[in-house]
Amino acid sequence: MEPGGEPLIGINIDGVLQHDGLPTPDAATRFAWIRDSGAFDYIEKNHNPAEDFAPYPDLVAEYGVPIGVFGGIFCAGRDEERMRWCLATGGKLGAKLCNMQLFARHADGSALSDQQVADFFLDAMEHGAPAHCLPSLEVHIDMWNEQFHRVERVAELLARRHVPLRITLDHSHQIFKIHNPQELALSGLANTPDGGHQEVLALYKLWLESGWVVHAHTRSVATSVPHNKAMERAPGLPGRAVQYPFIQPPPGSFHSAWRAEELEPWKQAVRGLLAWMHAHPDRAPQRISCEFIPFPDYGGGGRYSIWDNNIACAHWLREEWSQLQSRTPAATAIG
């Protein structure tokens, strides 16, 4: 995003499908859907070691849709070489950013320390710089930074090396925890006032004002849905509720009652991000990836259209940005 310009809106290619009860489209079909929709400026693609990545550069050339963000899920002590490959490959594809999820545990089973996180990030920065594809650590469930205050501690360790932290903000991974004591406890926010709402808003404000947020995802959630009752993440363990349909789902296609007002806490958080981007274009993310996806912790087992939700979210983001552009002065509130 150039100063005064519009943010680039992308889509995680995992969300280019109707739902997981139907066959998953092949990669070429997904590229065609994205191109023909006209709703997205780029693709965000996670590297899956089990997938043949070889066709993707040719698909980019054939369909004219760039992979604007590359990324992957990594385990320290095991995946450093793959992490470096992702940075190099992202750079070759023209992606300026490699979104990284880093598990909370080392390959040897031990809990990852703040210093080990910092070392992993420094390694990624060292290899990303010559590839012109820099890392961003996503704040995400099951990762080192699900304990949200660790973000500040790792940033301090990096500052001692004169390297700024770079993170990806996806509000869904925090908003869904509000008023959920079990989830708040997992993030070190047990017994916080007002169900954690103000604490979560303060975290967004700190992360944005510190300049750490360089990328963002959008996927709506609610604060009233404790689990994804439609799919288990493990036998006897329901998925976590990190996705709530953005548009009203057809009857029987979502596991819980759907109410439009449940979207408001998440919408307000995203509006705050957009306002920050509008007011501080030189210190804000340049891209936002829509990320409605299947899988147990998200839309897995549901029968509403994940694709339609991604498109509707992209249109909403552009409408919200247009409204910001029409206001003077620019809004700066967060949440």
Number of C-alpha atoms within 10 A of each C-alpha: 15 10 13 12 11 17 22 17 24 27 30 21 23 21 22 27 24 20 21 18 13 9 9 15 14 10 16 16 13 18 22 15 17 23 16 11 9 9 19 20 19 25 24 24 20 18 19 11 9 6 7 9 11 8 10 16 14 11 18 17 10 12 15 13 17 19 24 24 27 26 24 18 17 20 19 19 15 12 14 15 10 15 26 18 15 26 31 21 19 26 23 14 18 16 24 21 23 29 28 24 23 25 21 22 17 18 15 11 9 9 13 20 15 19 13 15 24 20 16 18 23 18 15 22 22 13 20 24 15 12 20 18 27 23 30 25 26 26 23 22 22 14 19 23 23 22 19 19 13 17 22 18 14 21 19 17 18 19 12 9 10 9 15 17 26 22 25 23 27 23 26 24 19 27 22 26 29 23 19 17 16 13 19 22 14 15 17 14 21 15 11 16 11 10 18 21 17 13 15 21 17 14 16 20 17 14 18 22 14 14 17 23 24 23 23 24 22 24 25 30 27 26 23 14 21 19 21 26 20 19 22 18 14 9 7 8 13 17 22 22 23 28 25 27 27 24 19 15 18 11 11 11 14 20 17 14 10 18 13 11 9 18 18 14 20 22 21 14 21 25 21 20 25 24 22 22 26 24 19 18 18 13 17 23 25 20 22 26 27 28 28 31 28 22 16 24 22 24 29 22 22 25 21 22 22 27 22 18 25 30 21 15 24 22 15 14 21 16 12 15 18 12 11 18 17 9 9 7 9 16 17 16 15 18 19
